[in-house]
Amino acid sequence: MSNVDDAGNKKPADTAFKQQRLPACRPIFTPAAVGAVFLLVGVPFIIMGMALKSASGAITELAVQYDGDGASGSCQIYSSGAGTTCEVSFTAPEAMAAPVYVYYQLDNFYQNHRRYVKSYDKYQLLGTVASKHAHKECVPLVYNGSTALHPCGLVANSLFNDKIILATDQEIAYDGIAWAADATKYQQPDGFEAKVDTSGAAAACVGSTATRASCSSSTCSAAGLDTGCGAYHCASASAAYYGCEADAYYFYFYPEDDSYQYLFETFPEVVTPMMGVDTERFQVWMRVAALPKFRKLYAVLNSDLAEGDVVTFNVEANFDVSHFKGTKSLILTTTSWFGGKNAFIGVVFVAVGALCVGFGVLFVAKQAAAPRVLGDLKFLQ
């Protein structure tokens, strides 16, 4: 900055700007001001805490542990083996307005382990069949014998594969459970095709007893698909669960199926060939949890429940928790404007607010009983 003005005169050095004497806000924390600040912070915290506690208390949540140490049901894999079936029932203690959310809960499963979290190949999940990154990112789950896994990695190949289907007459949706952003992260392998068959060729290929089967070259050619296609029968009883047309037959084609083991082949009990990585149960699982005890959304009941209504699920237990000493539970819960049931946050808000109000009252009381004479504020200028 020049020391000469426009007229050529030298500017004075003793100015408020140069000597830093410009006016500024310098708050002075008097006892009254401190007490007021504590009260202004504490009262809103108490009000917010009471509102959060009220919202949490209005939520109805039911939980049943059906597998693992301490479970009372008959779905314990450690004693009966994978594929064990049982019923899990809930009785509504009060009216529960739709939507009622169905979660599964795992305990002692560390999805947040560093090696676990990084064990996947995003290029495979986006449809690339031969990904050069797979060996580096997916170790140790790259191959099943000599067959490459697609998708590879620990996260994808530890999918929660218990099959949980509603047995009572409420309305349920098994889709719409994944985040909208997840739809952009998963695509079927490049070259994948699927179509409904009405000619009867797919039915002949599958047969009367199987759910899916490989088809001959001539059948694939007649269906307009490359050699190596397969056929799938969507049973009426589980059509809503799998997101397919009841009692419909499908043709599907996966590229290089002899060289790759795709998701529907790894987890046929919960994933169909037509959906593959587009299965929302898979996408929910792939969003890893931060804590070893976590819940993931499985379905949504769209029927209001009256007090005393019974909701029953048929469970086919395939996910073994015995080797990591975990447990599995099924959760039925409503929500509020705040989210799920969580009384802790409301209690913390009330506690912090009460503490602030207490300190504020103490400051005010002390000043009223034994006031402290303040010095002359001009000496602070």
Secondary structure by P-SEA (a helix, b strand, c coil): ccccccccccccccccccccccbbbbbbbcaaaaaaaaaaacaaaaaaaaaaaaaaaabbbbbbbccccccccccccccccccbbbbbbbbccccccccbbbbbbbcccccccccccccccccccccccccccccccccccccccccccccccccccccccbbbbbccccccccccccccccccccccccbbbbbbbccaaaaaaacccccbbbbcaaaaaaaccccccccccccccccccccccccccccccccccccccccccccccccccccccccaaaaaaaccccccccccccbbbcccccccbbbbbbccccccccccbbbbbbbbbcccccccccaaaaaaaaaaaaaaaaaaaaaaaaaaabbbbbccccccc
